[in-house]
Amino acid sequence: MGIRTGADYMKAVKSRQPEVYLGGRRIANLADEPVFKQPIKEMARLYDMQHDPKYQNDITHVCEETGERVNNAFIIPRNGEDLQARRRVFEVWAEATFGLMGRTPDFLATVVTGMATNDWFFRQYGDRWGDNIVNYYKYIRDNDLFLTHAIINPQNDRSKASNEQEDEFTHLGVVRETEEGLIVRGSKMLATLAPVTDEVIIYSYPSFKPGDEKYAISFALPIDTPGLRMYCREETQNGERSTWDHPLASRFEEMDAVLVFHDVLVPWERVFINQNVEAGNLLYPKTGINLQPSHQSAVRGLTKISFATEVACSVADAVGVDGFLNVQNQLSELIQGAETIRALVRVAEYEYVMTPHGEAVPAIVPLETIRGILPTLYPRAMEILQTIGAGGLLMSPTGADFANPETAEDMEKYYGGRSGVSAEQRVRLFKLAWDLCGEAFGQRLVQYERYYSGDPVRKLGMFYNTHKRNNPSYEMVDKALRDSLEMAKDTVAN
């Protein structure tokens, strides 16, 4: 099949009937449900870009194995040029959504590609698991499928291991094995965009303990597999708000869901890790599947912080406060933060490392540095935007006020910006800013940036510990002390 169109994607969504619950009711028709309607169209637009002559050669390539065009997220990188080619689809799709949708199809396409590239890891525990991941990679590549993932256990008692929870199957685990496959029960989170995807892939962070064998699993299933239930969080917009009043929230609601498996059958050919604590704990460090998708996250994060910076600069300019030194300092802080992320992305690509298995991997330190910066830089950007917008963010009228002949004159008179900025321009800009920094939609974006790659405090601790392991001594410090000691001897001698 190769690259699909937006119409192909929407047809697939309409053909499925996954078990999705939102606000206490089961959603019967996803494609027509207001909350999902516009996000589905946004995803379709991304797929259509693959067929647009303006983008096609940048974001797709002809697969040597099939002769069909496939998305660049499925490139197995063998050199720096491959990483740059893959970055291009990350950029194009992130820019199309202003970086506000973190789990577009390219993200998990990159994850599965990384798994299949490192099939040797799965084969250590049986060739069948290696065959399964390679076949699955080819399947989603050739059918251009959209995946979600769920890799975190529900927040019940975090002080206890999976096998110590009050209910044996609070966390997702294997009930039994059958000739057809595994029967699994329990829950995983946080499956972003799950209701509107094609498939879900399950794996976990390396946190298994002895006794957790039944929970140490990895597999993939169609999103409408019988027994798989999705509980959506409360929506941040009802799908009926106008794009005039809510230019971002009305378009980019990225629904999150908790997945609950009620004795679901996982066919053997869809299993990648089967009840193996060692494999579950080594999946990340041995395959590097955290690095390749981190490349996508970094590019997407760069787009998002760049957009937030532009919004803040535009708001300041619209009301003439960007001539104040304190505002200039705040905006410069954001501009320099965005440029720091941009430079780190390029360094990660330029200083790529070749693995023993011939895979080009972006440099880990720049990518982990981005992961460390964004959870504080993005909330800071929202704080600055709130400060610059001040009370103006709270007093915006609606598009209906501008359309009403009785109030239109007052709108133009009292809501205008600096000279040259009309009332409609200023109000629409401030409403866009409020979507980003004040609405529930925007607050979800802040929380996402803090936690999309895990606990930032724990991640920074891991980063330092890795740095210390890789630097058992500090050469410049040793040299400074050694040189000064030698100089001291000469001084004493004299």
N, C-alpha and C positions, 0 to 999 in steps of 0.2 A: 504493500500500500504506500509506504513512504509518508512524506509530510501530508497532514490532513488540513482541510480548510476549516474556517469557523463554522460553516454549515455542517460539516462532518461531525465536529465536536458537539454542536447543539443537538444534532440528531441522536448522538450517543446518549446525551443527558436525558433526552425525552424517552429513549427506549428503555431506561432503567427505572426500577421502583425500589430504591434502597429504603431501609427502615429508618427514617429521620424524624426526630421529635424536636419541636421548637415551641416554647411557651406552653407546654402541657398538651400539645396536640400533634398528631402525626401528619406530616406533610404529604399530601396525596400526589401533588404534581409540582415537582421542583421548578420546572421551566417556567411555570406561570405564577409561582409564589413571589410576591413583591420583594421580599428580602433577598431572594436569590437571582431575580430576573436580570438586574443590571450587572452584577458580578459575572454571571454566565456570559453576557454580551461582551464584557471586557476580556474574558478568557478567549472567546471566539475571535475577537479582534487581534489578539496575539497570534493565533493560528493563521489568520488571514495574512498577516505580515510575512509569513513564510513564502507566500505566493506573489507578494508585491515585488515587481522588478527593482524597486528602490532598495529593498532589503535582502532579497532572496540569496544573492551570492555572498552576502555578509553573514547571514545567520543559518544557512544550510549548506550542505555539500552532497555530492553524489557518493553514495556508499560503494566502496569497491566490491564488497561481498554481494550486494543485491542489485546494483545498478540503479537504485532509486535514490531520490533526494531524501536526506534525513536531517534532523536538527543538529546544529553544532554542539549542543549539550551532550550528544552521544559520542563525540570524538574521544578516542583513547589517546591521550596526549603522549607523543613520543619525543617532542622537542619544544622549544620556546614558542615557535610559530604556531604550534597546535594550541598552546595555552592562550595565545593572543586571539586566535580564530574563535576559540570557545568564549573568550571574554566578550567578543563582539555581540553574541546573542544575549549575554547577560546585560550588556549595556542597552541594547535596543529595546528589550522587553522591560527593563527597569525604567527607562526613560518614558516608555508608553504608559506606565502606571505611576510615574513620579517617585518610584522606589517605595511606594506605600503598600505593595503587596509582596510579602516576603517569600511566599511559597508558590510562585508561578511554576509552570511545568518544567522549566529548565533546572530547578533546584534538585528534585529527586531523580531526574534523568541523570544528573551528574553523580549522585550517590550510587545508583545502580551500576552506572558505568564503572565507577571506582571499584565496586564489589566484583564485577565480572573481570575487570583487568587483573584483579588479585584472586582469581579463582584457585590459585595454588593454596591459599590459606584454607579454604573450605575443603579442598581435597585431602588435607592432612587428616581430616576426620571421616573421610570416605569420598571416593570419586563421585558418587551420586550427587553429593551436595555441590560440588564444583560444577558438574554438568547442569544442575538445576539453575544455578545463578547465571551461567553463561546463556542458557536457553531463555531464561526470563529476560535478560538484557536484550537479546535479539528480538524477543516478542514485543517488548514495549517500544524498542527503537523502530522496528519495521511497521508498527501500528500507530506510532506517534501518540502514545498514551500519556495521560495526566495522572500522576500519583500523589497521594497524601501519605504521611507516615505518622505513627504513634510509637514513641520510644521512651515514654516516662510512665512510671507507675502512678496511680491516683494518690492524691495527698491524704492518706489516712493516718497511720502512725509511722512517721518517718524514722522513728528511733528503732524500729524493728525491721528485720530482713523480710523478704517475701514469704518465706516459709514459717515466719513467726506471727503473721497477721492473724487476727481473730477468726476470720473466715479463710479457709484454705485457698479459695479462688477469688479473693479480693483482687489480687494481681493476676494478670493473664498467665495461665499455665496449662499444661497438658493433663487432661483427665485420663485419657487412655490412647493406646495405639490400636489401629485397625488395619485390615488389608488395604483399605482405600487411602488411609492417611492418619493424621493426628486429629483427635477431638480436643478442642481447646475451650476454656471457660475463663471468664474474668474480664478485667478492664485495663485499658491503656489510654493515655492522653499524650499530647494535645494535638489532635488531628486537624490542622488548619485547612480550610476549604474542602474538607472531606465530603460533604454532601454533593459537591459538583465535580468530583474527580471520577476517574475510571476505576482505579485500584488503590489498595492500601498496602504498604509494606511495613512489617513489624520487625524491629530490632531494639536493642537497648544500650544505654550507656554501660561502661564496665563497672558494675556494682554488685555482681552476684557473689554470694557467700556459700560455703559448704552447706548442703541441704536445700539449695535453691535450684537444683537440677531441672525440675519440671517447668521452671519459669525461664530458663535460659534457652530461648527459642528465637528463630527468625524465619519469617515466611511472608508470602504475598498472596492477596486474594482480590477478586472483583469487589467493588464497594457494595454491590447488591447481593452478596452471598447470604443465603438464608441463615438466620440466627445472629447476624451482625447488626447491632443497633447503634445509632448515633444520637447522642443527646447534645444539642447545640446550646451554647451560652445565649444569654439574652442579647438580642440584636442591638447594635448601636444606632441603627436607623430602621424605620419601618418599611422602606422601599417605596414610599409614596411621597417623600419630600422632593421638592423641585430642585433641579440642577442649578437654577438661579440662586436660590437661597443656601443650598448645600452642595457646592460644586465638587467636593471630594467625598463626603460621607455618602452622597447619593449614588456614587459610582464604585467605590472601592471597599465596600464592606467585605472583609476577609473572615468569614465565619469560622469559628473554632468549635471543636466537638470532642466529647469524651466517647470513646468506643467501648461498647460492652458486647462480649462474645458469649452467646448462650449455646454452649455445646456445638460449636461450629466445626465442620469438617474441613480440614486443610489437606488437600490431595498431596501425596508424597512428592510429586514433581514440583510442588510449590514450596517445599521446605528447604531452607538453607542451613539452619543450625537446629539440631534436635537434642534438647535437654542436655546441654554440655556447658557446664560452668566455665571451663577453661576457654572454650571457643567464644562464649559470650563476653568474657572479660578481655579477650585479646583481639576481638574484632576491630576495635578502633585503633589501638596502637600498631597492630601488625599490617592492616590493610591501608591505613591512612585515609579512610573514608571521611574523616573529619576535615581533611585538608582540601580536597577537591571541591566539595560544596562550600567550604569557607571562602573560596575564590568567588563563587557566585554571590554569597552573602556580602562580601566586601564590596563588590561592584554595585550591588543593589543598595548597600548602606551608603556608599559614596553618592549615589543619585539622590537618595532620600535626604541626606544632610545638605547636599547642594541645593535641593529644592527648598528646604526649610530656610536656608541662608538667603536665597533669592526672595522668598516671601517676606522675611524680616527686613531686608533692604528695601523692598517695594513699599512696605507699610511705612517705614521711616521716611522715605522720599515723598510718599503721597500726602503726608501732613507736615512736611518741611522740618522734621526734627533731626534729620541726618546731618545738619550743620552743627549740632551740639557735640562737644568733645566726648561726653560720656557715652552718647549713642554711637559715635564713631568707634570708640573703643570696644563696645559690645559687638558691633557688626564686624569689626576686624577680627575679633576673637573667633567668630563663626567662620569667616572667610579662611582664616589660617587653619582652623580645624579641618575644613573640607579639603584644603590643599594638602594637608598632612596625610589624610586618608588617600587622596589621589596618588601621592608620591609612594606611599606604602604599597598600594596595589601594583604599581609599575615595578617596584623593587622586588615584590614577591614573584612576579613573572620573570624578571631579568635574572634573578638569582635562583632560578629553579634548580631542583636536584633530580638526578636520575636514580631511580631505585634499581636494585639488582635484577628486577624483572622487566626493565626497560620502560618504565612509566615515568614521564616527566611530572614532577610534583612541585607546585609553587612553594617558595621558601616559607617555612613555618613561622619564623620570628615576625616578619612583617604582618602576616595574616593574624597571628595571635595578638599582635600589638593593636591592630584594628579592632579585634574583639574586645580588647581591654579599654579602648578609647570610646567607642560608640555608646556603650551603656551609660556613660556620663556626659558625653558631648551632645547626644541628641536631647536628653531631658534639659540640658543647659540651653540648647537652642530654643526649646519651648518656653523656658523661663524668660529668656531675652525677648522673644516674640510677645509674650504676655506683658512684659514691662514696657516695651515700645508702644504696643497697641493701647495699653492702659484702658481707661474707661470707654474708649471708642469701640473696643471689642464687645462691649455689653449693650450698646445702644443702637445697633443696626436695625433699621426697618426691614421690610420684606419687598420682594419683587412686586407684590400686589399693591403696595403703597405707591410705588412709582407708576404703576399702570392705572391707578385710580385718578381720574381728572380732578377730583376735589382735593387731593393731597399732593399731587405731582409737583405743584409750584413750591410748596413748603419743602418737599424733598430736595429739590434743586437748590433752594436758598440756604437751608440749614445743614445739609449733609455733605457739602462740597469739601474738597481738600485744598491743598495749596493752589496757587495760580496755575491753570492748565489742567487740573485734575477735576473732572466733573463729579457731581454727587453720585451718579450711578457707578462710575469707575471706583471711587473711594469705598462705597458701601460694598460692592461686590468683592473688592480686594480684602476688606476687613472680614467679610463673611467667610471667604476662603481661609483667611488666617485663623478665624475662630474654629472652623472645622478641624484645623490642624492642631491647635493648641488648647482648645477649651471644651469642645464637644466630647461625648463619650467615645466617639469614633477616634478622635485624636488622642485621648487618654489610653485607649487600647494600643495605639501605635507606640506610645511611650513605653508602656509595659512590655510590649513585644520587643522593643530594642534593648530593654534591660535583660530580658531572659530568653531570647530566642536560641541562644547557644548554650544555655545552662546558667547556673548560679554564678554571677560575675565575681563574687568574692572567692568562691572556690576555684574559678578559672584562673584568677590572678595568682592564687596560691600555687596552683599547678604550674603556671608559667614560670614563677620564680624557682620552684623546685627543679624543673627541667633545666632552667638556666644554670642553676648551681651544679647539677650533675654534669652538664656539658662544660663547665668551667671550674674544675676542682682547684685551680689556682688562677690568680689574676696577674698576668705577665707584666703589665705596665706598673702595677703597684710593686711587684717583686723587683723590677728593674730600678724603679725610683729609690727603693730602700737599699738595694745593692750598690747603686752608683753613689748614693750619699754616704754609705758606709765606707766605700773606697776613698771618697774625698776626705772623709773624717780622718782616716789613717794618714793621708798625706799631710793634713793640717797638724796632726799630733807630731808627726815626724819633723816638721819644720819648726 
